[in-house]
Amino acid sequence: MTSPSRTLLSAATFALALSSGAATAATSGTVAFLMPDQGSTRYEQHDFPGFKAEMGKLCPNCKVLYQNANGDASQQQQQFNSAISQGAKVIVLDPVDSAAAASLVHLAQSQGVKVIAYDRPIPSTPADYYVSFDNQQIGRAVAQSLVEHLKASGVPPGKGGVLQVNGSPTDAAAGLIKKGSHEGLAGSGYKTLAEYDTPDWAPPKAQQWVGGQINRFSGQIVGVVAANDGTGGAAIAALKAAGVNPVPPVTGNDATIAGLQLIIAGEQYNTILKPSEIVAAAAARVAVGLLDGQKPKAQTMLFNTPSELFQPTVITQKNLKAEVVDKGIESAKNLCTDRYADGCKKLGIN
């Protein structure tokens, strides 16, 4: 795989690091786990199951409340208020709107309720803790990986440029990914032809925008830096619909099944492996500590908030089998369906 300048840890290393921290068992308490949207399948399939499982281990008598705001900041505010009214003493919040979430933090803290910012930071108001993968490093890593691939493929830096498809403008984590992507492209010689902040991370909006840029920059697009697998898949769909052949390399993030399958098929160049269960388990440990009246240890500070940031792993065809399949992150059975079977065979995935 192409490696960014910072050392990227494997999922196994993450798990080892997590297991090394001692957790105390709270006798009881109510904890809310409030997620932002259903634009990605990760929250129902990975984040919440991971959080619930760790809470079950650390605090079997604790009550866990789960809600998803479906991309609606007003709905998330109602869910937040409801969690407090139901006696939640700790709320793990992945905000729909990072700016609007500041008022939720103030409300909770005025009532003695602790808030753990999850995945997306809340820049203007310090939460009690923040746990996430390092989003700025994610953007930097996928962009650097793309740059190295373009150079290795013999694409001259002065020939054409890249499109940058960013995440939602109301998501502070998307802003960090965007900043990191700029850093990864800086000095590479590959200019950014245009970039777009995708409202609500919605793939149809990303696809529509990329379609317009294909007409605008006909023959000049040598790559696409997309902030996640949804927007990356949308970019690929737009390029294929416009008859662009071969499809230039496109980045991604989240290592979704769809994104991994596109990598297997050779249509998406990379993605980011960041098993959500790792961050979810870390959030659970912090939540239990807060219930017990402990002050969680800060590994770093971000937006004046004590934080723990995990390092991502770039996935390409070269390491997909070793990092994803062999380590049990995703099964060959789920990945090697229908048109992806031949690609799996070529990569030795079975």
N, C-alpha and C positions, 0 to 999 in steps of 0.2 A: 504494500500500500504506500501511497505518498504520505509523508509524515510532516505535520506542522512543526514549527520550531520548538514549541513546548512539548514536554513528554506527555503522551496520552496514555492513561492507565486503562487496563482491560477491565471488563465487567467482573472478572474473578477477583481482581485486586480491589475493586470497589467493595465487593461483598466482604472480603477479608477485613478491610478497613472498618466497615460498619460493625462487624461482629466483635471487633476488639474493644469497643466502648461498652462499659458496664452500664446497665439500665436498672433502675430500682422499680419495684412493682407498686403502683399506686393501689390503694384499696378500692376506690371507686371514683366515678366522676363522669361527666358528659363532655364529649369532644365532637365538634362539628367539622366536617370535611366538605368544603364548598368549592366546586370546580366550575370553570367558566363557560364551556360550550361543548357541543357535540360535533363540531367540525372535524375533530379527530376522534378515532375510536379508542384512544389510549386511556381516557379517564375511566370508562366503564370496564375496559379489558385489563388494564394494568395498574393505574394509579390507585383507584379505590380498593380493588382486591388486595394490593400490596399493603396499603395502609391498614385495612381492616385485619389482615392476617397478623401484622406486627402488633397492633393494639391487643389482639386476642392473646398473644404471647405475654406481653408486658403487663397488661391490665385486664384480666379476664372479666372483671366485674364492671368495667367501664362500659358506658353506652356510647355508641358511635352514630352520629347523624350524618347522612349523605344527601347532598342536593347538587344538581347541575343547573346552571342558569340559562342554558341554551343561547348564549351570546347576548343576553339582555341584562344590562347593568341595573335597571330598575328591579327586575326579577331577583337579581342577586342581592340587592339591598333588602328586599322582602325576606329572602331566605336567611340572610344574616340576622335580621331582627327576630325572625322566628326561632333561630338557634339560641339566641340569648334568652328569649321568653321560655324556651324549653330547658333552660338551666345549663347551657353549655358554659364551661369555665375556660375552655381553650377552643379557638376557632382557627382551623387551617384554611387559609383563603388564597385561591388562585384567581385573581381579579379579572373580570371582564374588561374593566376600564381602570387602569392603574392610577390615574389621577383621581377619579371619583372615589376610589377605595380609601383615600385618606380620611374621609369623613367617617367611614366604617371603623377604622382603627381608633379614631378619637372617641366614637360612641362606645366601643367595647372597653377601652381603657378607662373611661369615666365610670364604668360599672364593674371594674375589677376583673374584666375578662381579657385573657391573653390572646394575642393574634400572632400566628405564624404565617408569614407571607410564603407562598409556595409556587415555585417555578417562575412566576412573574413578580418582580419586586414592586414596592410601593414607594417611589422615590421621594415624595414630598413629606412623608410622615413616617418616622421610624416605627416599624412593627417590633414586637418583642424578639422576633428571630426571623431569619430568611434562610430557606433551604432550596437548593436548585442545582442543576448542572450549570456550568459556567457558560452563560449564553453568549457573552462577547467572544469567548474562545471558540464556541461553536461556529459563529460567523467567520472568524478568522481561519479556522481549520478548513472549512469547506471551500473557501475562496482560495486559500493557498494550495490545497489539493488540486483544484481545477487549474490553477496557473501552472503548477508543475506538470500536470497531464498535457496541457496545451503545448508547453515547451518540449516535452518528451515526444509529442506527436509531430513536431516540426512545424507548428503553426507560428509564423513570425509575429512577435509582439506588435509590430506596426500594422499588421493586416487586420482590419476590422476591430471589433470590440465585443463586449459582453452586455447582456441585459441583466439588471438586478431586480428580482422580484422579492420584495420585503414582506414582512408580516403586517399585522394590524397596527395602524397608527395609535390606537388606544392601549396597546400592550407594551409596557416598558421593557419586557424581555425581548420583544421584536425589535425595539430600538437598540438594545445591546447587540443582538445578532447583526443588525444593519451596520452598526459601528464596527463590529469585528470584520464584517465582509469588506467594508471600505479599507480596513487595515490590511487585510489579506491581498487585496488587489493593488494597493499602493506600491508604486515603484516597479510594478511588473511589466509595464509597457502595454498592457491590455487595457484600453480605455473603457469606461462605462458609457455605452451609447445612450442609455436611458434607464431610469429606475422608477419603481412604483410601490407605494405602500398599499397593500391589499386589505381593503376593509373587511373586518371580521375574519381574516385569513381565508376568505371564501374562494375556493378553486375556480368557480365559474367566472368570477371577476378577474382573477389572475389570467385565466385563459383568454378572456376577451381582450385584455390589455396587451398580452403578448401577441395576439393575432394582429392587432393594429401596428405593433412595432415591426412585425415581419414585413408588412407592406412599406413601412417607413424606411427600414434599413435593409432592403432587399440585398441578399448576398454578403452582408457585412457582419452578421452575427456569428461569432466563433464559439460562444458559450453562454450559458445562463446560470447566474448565481441565484438560486431559489432558496428561500428561508426555511422551507419544510417540504416534506414529501407531497403534501397536497398541492402546494403551489408549483412544485417541480413537475408533478404529474400533469398539472394543467398546462404548463409551458410545453411539455412534450406533446400533449394532445393538440395544442395550437400549431406547433411546428409541423406535425404530421398532417394535420388538416390542410395546411397551406402547401403541402407537397415538398417540404424541405427534406432533401435526402442527400447525404446522410444527416440525421438529426445531430446537431452539435451537442457536446457534453453538457449535462444539466446536473446541478447539485440538488441535495435534499437534506432532510433532518428528521429524526424520530424513528428511523428504521421500521416503518410500518410494513406490513405484509405487502401492500401494493408497491411501496417504494423498493423494497428488496426484490420483488419480482421484476420490476422494471430494470434494476441493475443486472439481474440474471439474464434478462433478454437483451442487454446491451443498449438499452434506450435511456437509462439514467446512469450518470457516471458514479456518483457517490451519495451517501447518506451519513447520518450521525447515529451511532448506537449509544443510547442513554437509557438503559432499562429503568422505566419509571418506578418499578418496585423498590429500587435503591433509594431514591429520594423520598418515596412514600414511607419507607421504613425509618429513614432518618427523621422525618417529620413526626412519626409516631413516637419515637424515642424522646424527642424534644417535648412533645405534648405531655407525655407521662411525667417527665421531669418537672414541667411547669405545674402540673397537678399536684406534685409532691412538694411544691414550693422551692424547687431548685432553680438556680440561674444557669441556663445552658451556656456551654463554653463556645466562644466565638473563634473560629479558625481564621476569619478575616472580617473586615467591615465593608459593607456596600450600602451606599445611601444612608450612612450613619446607623445602620442596623447590623447587629451581630449576625454573622452568616456562616454557612457551610456550603461550599461550592465544589461539586464533583467535576472531574475532567472527562470530556467526551472522547469517543473513539471514532475515527473516520473509517467508513466501510466502503470498499470498492469490490469489484469482482475478485481481486487478488486475495482478499482476506475474509470474504463473506462466509465461506464454509467454516473456516477455523474459528472466527469470532462469534458467529451467529448460530450456525447449525451444530457444530461440534460442542459448543458450550451450553447447548440446550435453551438458547434464547428463543429460537423459533425452529419448528420441525421441518424436515424435508417434505413431509406429507402435506403440510400447509402451503409450502412455497412452490413445490414442483407440480402444479396442476396445469392441465390443458396445454396451452401454447408455451408454457415455461419449462416443460419436461425436457426438451432438447437442450435448453440452456443449462439446466441443472446437470444433465449428463456431461456436458462439456466442462463444467466446473467441478465434477466429481462429487456432486451432491446427490445422495440417494438414501 
